[in-house]
């Protein structure tokens, strides 16, 4: 079970850790909220999760290169 958890955390794009750090919550709590709201609302938070993951990847790409995306 520990191996599965480490694989999921490694490939989860860091969205839950980022949101947890911004809101002052543990990342495990944020993950639980995503899971619970996904069950209640039939998966719509998954779309929000993917949008935030895309935004974080673009943000890190811009910071890494130090310029705009289309320069």
The first five atom37 places (N, CA, C, CB, O) and aatype in JSON, in Angstrom:
{
  "aatype": [20, 20, 20, 20, 20, 20, 20, 20, 20, 20, 20, 20, 20, 20, 20, 20, 20, 20, 20, 20, 20, 20, 20, 20, 20, 20, 20, 20, 20, 20, 20, 20, 20, 20, 20, 20, 20, 20, 20, 20, 20, 20, 20, 20, 20, 20, 20, 20, 20, 20, 20, 20, 20, 20, 20, 20, 20, 20, 20, 20, 20, 20, 20, 20, 20, 20, 20, 20, 20, 20, 20],
  "atom_mask": [
    [1, 1, 1, 1, 1],
    [1, 1, 1, 1, 1],
    [1, 1, 1, 1, 1],
    [1, 1, 1, 1, 1],
    [1, 1, 1, 1, 1],
    [1, 1, 1, 1, 1],
    [1, 1, 1, 1, 1],
    [1, 1, 1, 1, 1],
    [1, 1, 1, 1, 1],
    [1, 1, 1, 1, 1],
    [1, 1, 1, 1, 1],
    [1, 1, 1, 1, 1],
    [1, 1, 1, 1, 1],
    [1, 1, 1, 1, 1],
    [1, 1, 1, 1, 1],
    [1, 1, 1, 1, 1],
    [1, 1, 1, 1, 1],
    [1, 1, 1, 1, 1],
    [1, 1, 1, 1, 1],
    [1, 1, 1, 1, 1],
    [1, 1, 1, 1, 1],
    [1, 1, 1, 1, 1],
    [1, 1, 1, 1, 1],
    [1, 1, 1, 1, 1],
    [1, 1, 1, 1, 1],
    [1, 1, 1, 1, 1],
    [1, 1, 1, 1, 1],
    [1, 1, 1, 1, 1],
    [1, 1, 1, 1, 1],
    [1, 1, 1, 1, 1],
    [1, 1, 1, 1, 1],
    [1, 1, 1, 1, 1],
    [1, 1, 1, 1, 1],
    [1, 1, 1, 1, 1],
    [1, 1, 1, 1, 1],
    [1, 1, 1, 1, 1],
    [1, 1, 1, 1, 1],
    [1, 1, 1, 1, 1],
    [1, 1, 1, 1, 1],
    [1, 1, 1, 1, 1],
    [1, 1, 1, 1, 1],
    [1, 1, 1, 1, 1],
    [1, 1, 1, 1, 1],
    [1, 1, 1, 1, 1],
    [1, 1, 1, 1, 1],
    [1, 1, 1, 1, 1],
    [1, 1, 1, 1, 1],
    [1, 1, 1, 1, 1],
    [1, 1, 1, 1, 1],
    [1, 1, 1, 1, 1],
    [1, 1, 1, 1, 1],
    [1, 1, 1, 1, 1],
    [1, 1, 1, 1, 1],
    [1, 1, 1, 1, 1],
    [1, 1, 1, 1, 1],
    [1, 1, 1, 1, 1],
    [1, 1, 1, 1, 1],
    [1, 1, 1, 1, 1],
    [1, 1, 1, 1, 1],
    [1, 1, 1, 1, 1],
    [1, 1, 1, 1, 1],
    [1, 1, 1, 1, 1],
    [1, 1, 1, 1, 1],
    [1, 1, 1, 1, 1],
    [1, 1, 1, 1, 1],
    [1, 1, 1, 1, 1],
    [1, 1, 1, 1, 1],
    [1, 1, 1, 1, 1],
    [1, 1, 1, 1, 1],
    [1, 1, 1, 1, 1],
    [1, 1, 1, 1, 1]
  ],
  "atom_positions": [
    [[0.82, -1.19, 0.0], [0.0, 0.0, 0.0], [0.87, 1.25, 0.0], [-0.93, 0.0, 1.2], [0.49, 2.26, -0.6]],
    [[2.01, 1.21, 0.66], [2.92, 2.36, 0.69], [3.49, 2.67, -0.68], [4.04, 2.11, 1.67], [3.69, 3.84, -1.03]],
    [[3.76, 1.63, -1.46], [4.29, 1.83, -2.81], [3.25, 2.49, -3.7], [4.72, 0.49, -3.42], [3.57, 3.41, -4.46]],
    [[2.0, 2.05, -3.6], [0.92, 2.64, -4.38], [0.75, 4.11, -4.03], [-0.39, 1.89, -4.16], [0.55, 4.95, -4.91]],
    [[0.81, 4.42, -2.75], [0.66, 5.81, -2.31], [1.8, 6.68, -2.83], [0.61, 5.88, -0.78], [1.55, 7.8, -3.27]],
    [[3.02, 6.19, -2.79], [4.16, 6.99, -3.28], [4.07, 7.21, -4.79], [5.48, 6.3, -2.93], [4.44, 8.27, -5.28]],
    [[3.58, 6.2, -5.52], [3.41, 6.37, -6.97], [2.35, 7.41, -7.27], [3.03, 5.03, -7.64], [2.54, 8.26, -8.14]],
    [[1.23, 7.36, -6.56], [0.16, 8.33, -6.78], [0.62, 9.73, -6.43], [-1.08, 7.96, -5.95], [0.34, 10.68, -7.16]],
    [[1.33, 9.89, -5.32], [1.81, 11.22, -4.93], [2.85, 11.75, -5.91], [2.4, 11.17, -3.53], [2.92, 12.96, -6.15]],
    [[3.65, 10.86, -6.48], [4.68, 11.3, -7.41], [4.08, 11.82, -8.71], [5.65, 10.17, -7.71], [4.58, 12.78, -9.29]],
    [[3.0, 11.18, -9.17], [2.42, 11.53, -10.45], [1.13, 12.33, -10.33], [2.16, 10.29, -11.24], [0.35, 12.39, -11.29]],
    [[0.88, 12.96, -9.2], [-0.37, 13.7, -9.03], [-0.22, 15.17, -9.37], [-0.86, 13.55, -7.61], [-1.09, 15.97, -9.0]],
    [[0.82, 15.56, -10.03], [1.09, 16.91, -10.51], [1.32, 17.93, -9.4], [-0.05, 17.36, -11.36], [1.59, 19.09, -9.7]],
    [[1.24, 17.54, -8.15], [1.47, 18.47, -7.06], [0.34, 19.44, -6.8], [2.7, 19.23, -7.31], [0.53, 20.43, -6.09]],
    [[-0.82, 19.19, -7.36], [-1.94, 20.1, -7.21], [-2.4, 20.16, -5.76], [-3.1, 19.68, -8.12], [-2.6, 21.25, -5.22]],
    [[-2.57, 19.02, -5.13], [-3.06, 19.0, -3.75], [-2.05, 19.61, -2.8], [-3.38, 17.56, -3.33], [-2.44, 20.3, -1.86]],
    [[-0.76, 19.38, -3.02], [0.24, 19.99, -2.15], [0.28, 21.5, -2.34], [1.62, 19.4, -2.42], [0.44, 22.24, -1.37]],
    [[0.12, 21.95, -3.59], [0.12, 23.39, -3.87], [-1.08, 24.06, -3.21], [0.11, 23.65, -5.39], [-0.94, 25.08, -2.54]],
    [[-2.26, 23.48, -3.4], [-3.47, 24.05, -2.8], [-3.41, 24.0, -1.28], [-4.71, 23.33, -3.31], [-3.85, 24.93, -0.61]],
    [[-2.89, 22.91, -0.74], [-2.74, 22.79, 0.7], [-1.8, 23.84, 1.27], [-2.25, 21.42, 1.06], [-2.07, 24.41, 2.33]],
    [[-0.71, 24.1, 0.58], [0.24, 25.11, 1.04], [-0.37, 26.5, 0.98], [1.52, 25.06, 0.2], [-0.16, 27.31, 1.88]],
    [[-1.12, 26.78, -0.07], [-1.76, 28.09, -0.21], [-2.85, 28.31, 0.83], [-2.34, 28.24, -1.6], [-3.02, 29.43, 1.31]],
    [[-3.6, 27.26, 1.18], [-4.7, 27.4, 2.13], [-4.29, 27.07, 3.56], [-5.84, 26.51, 1.71], [-5.09, 27.25, 4.49]],
    [[-3.08, 26.59, 3.76], [-2.61, 26.26, 5.1], [-3.17, 24.94, 5.62], [-2.97, 27.36, 6.04], [-3.34, 24.77, 6.83]],
    [[-3.46, 24.01, 4.71], [-3.99, 22.7, 5.08], [-2.98, 21.62, 4.7], [-5.34, 22.45, 4.39], [-2.07, 21.85, 3.91]],
    [[-3.17, 20.44, 5.28], [-2.34, 19.3, 4.89], [-2.79, 18.84, 3.51], [-2.44, 18.14, 5.93], [-3.97, 18.89, 3.19]],
    [[-1.85, 18.38, 2.71], [-2.2, 17.93, 1.36], [-3.09, 16.69, 1.39], [-0.93, 17.62, 0.56], [-3.89, 16.49, 0.48]],
    [[-2.96, 15.88, 2.43], [-3.84, 14.71, 2.53], [-5.3, 15.13, 2.74], [-3.39, 13.79, 3.69], [-6.21, 14.48, 2.23]],
    [[-5.53, 16.2, 3.47], [-6.89, 16.72, 3.65], [-7.45, 17.23, 2.32], [-6.91, 17.86, 4.7], [-8.62, 16.98, 2.0]],
    [[-6.63, 17.92, 1.56], [-7.09, 18.43, 0.27], [-7.43, 17.27, -0.65], [-6.01, 19.34, -0.38], [-8.43, 17.34, -1.38]],
    [[-6.63, 16.21, -0.64], [-6.93, 15.03, -1.45], [-8.25, 14.41, -1.05], [-5.81, 14.0, -1.31], [-9.05, 14.01, -1.91]],
    [[-8.5, 14.32, 0.26], [-9.77, 13.77, 0.73], [-10.95, 14.63, 0.27], [-9.78, 13.66, 2.26], [-11.98, 14.09, -0.14]],
    [[-10.8, 15.94, 0.33], [-11.88, 16.82, -0.13], [-12.14, 16.62, -1.61], [-11.53, 18.29, 0.14], [-13.3, 16.61, -2.03]],
    [[-11.09, 16.46, -2.41], [-11.28, 16.19, -3.84], [-12.02, 14.88, -4.05], [-9.93, 16.15, -4.56], [-12.91, 14.79, -4.9]],
    [[-11.65, 13.86, -3.29], [-12.3, 12.56, -3.44], [-13.77, 12.64, -3.04], [-11.59, 11.49, -2.6], [-14.64, 12.17, -3.77]],
    [[-14.04, 13.25, -1.88], [-15.42, 13.34, -1.4], [-16.29, 14.17, -2.34], [-15.45, 13.93, -0.01], [-17.41, 13.77, -2.66]],
    [[-15.8, 15.31, -2.78], [-16.6, 16.13, -3.68], [-16.76, 15.48, -5.05], [-15.98, 17.51, -3.84], [-17.76, 15.71, -5.73]],
    [[-15.81, 14.68, -5.46], [-15.95, 13.96, -6.73], [-17.09, 12.95, -6.67], [-14.64, 13.26, -7.1], [-17.83, 12.78, -7.63]],
    [[-17.21, 12.27, -5.53], [-18.31, 11.32, -5.38], [-19.66, 12.03, -5.31], [-18.11, 10.47, -4.14], [-20.64, 11.59, -5.91]],
    [[-19.71, 13.12, -4.58], [-20.97, 13.84, -4.39], [-21.43, 14.52, -5.67], [-20.83, 14.87, -3.27], [-22.62, 14.5, -5.99]],
    [[-20.51, 15.11, -6.41], [-20.88, 15.88, -7.6], [-20.62, 15.14, -8.91], [-20.13, 17.17, -7.62], [-20.6, 15.74, -9.98]],
    [[-20.43, 13.85, -8.82], [-20.25, 12.99, -9.99], [-19.06, 13.36, -10.86], [-21.49, 13.02, -10.83], [-19.14, 13.31, -12.09]],
    [[-17.95, 13.75, -10.23], [-16.69, 13.89, -10.96], [-16.32, 15.27, -11.45], [-16.72, 13.02, -12.08], [-15.28, 15.41, -12.08]],
    [[-17.12, 16.3, -11.2], [-16.77, 17.62, -11.71], [-15.49, 18.2, -11.11], [-17.9, 18.56, -11.46], [-14.81, 18.95, -11.82]],
    [[-15.1, 17.91, -9.86], [-13.82, 18.43, -9.37], [-12.61, 17.87, -10.11], [-13.69, 18.12, -7.89], [-11.53, 18.46, -10.07]],
    [[-12.78, 16.76, -10.78], [-11.67, 16.22, -11.57], [-11.3, 17.19, -12.69], [-12.04, 14.84, -12.16], [-10.12, 17.34, -13.02]],
    [[-12.29, 17.83, -13.27], [-12.03, 18.84, -14.31], [-11.26, 20.01, -13.72], [-13.35, 19.32, -14.96], [-10.32, 20.51, -14.33]],
    [[-11.67, 20.46, -12.54], [-10.96, 21.56, -11.86], [-9.53, 21.14, -11.55], [-11.7, 21.97, -10.56], [-8.6, 21.93, -11.73]],
    [[-9.35, 19.91, -11.1], [-8.03, 19.39, -10.79], [-7.13, 19.42, -12.03], [-8.13, 17.96, -10.23], [-5.97, 19.84, -11.94]],
    [[-7.65, 18.99, -13.16], [-6.85, 18.97, -14.38], [-6.51, 20.38, -14.86], [-7.58, 18.23, -15.48], [-5.42, 20.61, -15.37]],
    [[-7.43, 21.32, -14.7], [-7.16, 22.71, -15.08], [-6.05, 23.29, -14.21], [-8.44, 23.57, -14.97], [-5.15, 23.95, -14.71]],
    [[-6.12, 23.04, -12.91], [-5.08, 23.54, -12.0], [-3.74, 22.87, -12.3], [-5.48, 23.29, -10.53], [-2.7, 23.52, -12.25]],
    [[-3.75, 21.58, -12.62], [-2.51, 20.88, -12.97], [-1.89, 21.49, -14.23], [-2.77, 19.38, -13.18], [-0.68, 21.69, -14.29]],
    [[-2.71, 21.78, -15.22], [-2.22, 22.41, -16.45], [-1.65, 23.79, -16.14], [-3.34, 22.52, -17.5], [-0.59, 24.16, -16.64]],
    [[-2.35, 24.56, -15.31], [-1.91, 25.9, -14.95], [-0.57, 25.85, -14.2], [-2.97, 26.6, -14.09], [0.31, 26.67, -14.46]],
    [[-0.41, 24.91, -13.28], [0.85, 24.79, -12.55], [2.0, 24.4, -13.47], [0.71, 23.76, -11.43], [3.12, 24.88, -13.29]],
    [[1.75, 23.53, -14.44], [2.8, 23.15, -15.38], [3.22, 24.33, -16.24], [2.34, 22.0, -16.26], [4.41, 24.53, -16.49]],
    [[2.26, 25.11, -16.71], [2.58, 26.3, -17.51], [3.33, 27.31, -16.65], [1.29, 26.95, -18.1], [4.3, 27.92, -17.11]],
    [[2.89, 27.49, -15.41], [3.54, 28.44, -14.51], [5.0, 28.04, -14.25], [2.78, 28.52, -13.18], [5.88, 28.89, -14.26]],
    [[5.25, 26.76, -14.02], [6.63, 26.32, -13.78], [7.47, 26.42, -15.05], [6.65, 24.88, -13.27], [8.66, 26.7, -14.98]],
    [[6.85, 26.19, -16.2], [7.57, 26.33, -17.48], [8.0, 27.77, -17.69], [6.69, 25.86, -18.65], [9.13, 28.03, -18.12]],
    [[7.12, 28.72, -17.4], [7.45, 30.13, -17.58], [8.53, 30.54, -16.59], [6.19, 31.0, -17.39], [9.45, 31.27, -16.97]],
    [[8.44, 30.1, -15.34], [9.47, 30.44, -14.35], [10.82, 29.84, -14.71], [9.04, 29.95, -12.96], [11.86, 30.47, -14.51]],
    [[10.81, 28.63, -15.23], [12.06, 27.95, -15.57], [12.78, 28.65, -16.71], [11.79, 26.49, -15.95], [14.0, 28.8, -16.67]],
    [[12.05, 29.09, -17.72], [12.66, 29.72, -18.87], [12.87, 31.22, -18.68], [11.82, 29.48, -20.07], [13.7, 31.81, -19.37]],
    [[12.15, 31.82, -17.76], [12.33, 33.25, -17.5], [11.77, 34.14, -18.58], [13.77, 33.56, -17.33], [12.08, 35.33, -18.6]],
    [[10.98, 33.62, -19.47], [10.38, 34.44, -20.53], [8.96, 33.97, -20.76], [11.21, 34.36, -21.83], [8.51, 32.99, -20.19]],
    [[8.29, 34.69, -21.61], [6.93, 34.31, -21.95], [6.93, 33.07, -22.85], [6.2, 35.47, -22.64], [7.95, 32.71, -23.43]],
    [[5.8, 32.45, -22.93], [5.68, 31.19, -23.66], [5.92, 31.35, -25.16], [4.31, 30.6, -23.43], [6.52, 30.48, -25.79]],
    [[5.46, 32.45, -25.72], [5.52, 32.61, -27.18], [6.58, 33.6, -27.64], [4.17, 33.05, -27.7], [6.46, 34.14, -28.75]],
    [[7.6, 33.88, -26.85], [8.67, 34.79, -27.28], [9.56, 34.15, -28.28], [9.48, 35.26, -26.11], [10.51, 34.78, -28.75]]
  ]
}
